């Protein structure tokens, strides 16, 4: 039997891409999963046919929704073992075009949201010596033109991971992160607001730069999120693991 059987997991941004793949993988191992996101239809598509997955419409950038997500998990299943901070925001934002509202939106989702949700979850995670997995990006440690604020927010999340790992170790809470490289999802046309043609061009450019010769699939990343959350990894904390096909080596 899986060591994740009957564990309770919250995954933000669970309606698509890496979040959805992670929810399905946890559920297949017997975990009880709550996925959050702003789009009810996307959440319903993930939960359909999976009684171990529950959707909750919530905004990772809304401070009030942090406590509500944790309360929902406790109300449904009485405990919380794993928190996956997956929801993300970004934009192609050259410095000359940067405006306060756009910068604030990126930081609210990528830094403020994980901070408040993690703080709300702490008493419950401490009670079971649980785990936290933050989702960063290749750009958390690799610079890119036009992505400075997105990259800076992910760099902040990576350092929060290390700091929280030290701070929470006395409570038995492990904190790790994965940093995915270019992965098939709705990010380019959704989060980055590119046209389909622009997205196709970017995908091919990225593929050519990746040493292993392909862009990632959501399951490539989900497998490592689940592995880091698994109690079998109970001597691993404070790590940021790049899942990028070798892109970070170039």
Order of alpha helices (4+ residues) and beta strands (2+ residues): beta-alpha-beta-alpha-beta-alpha-beta-alpha-alpha-beta-alpha-beta-alpha-alpha-beta
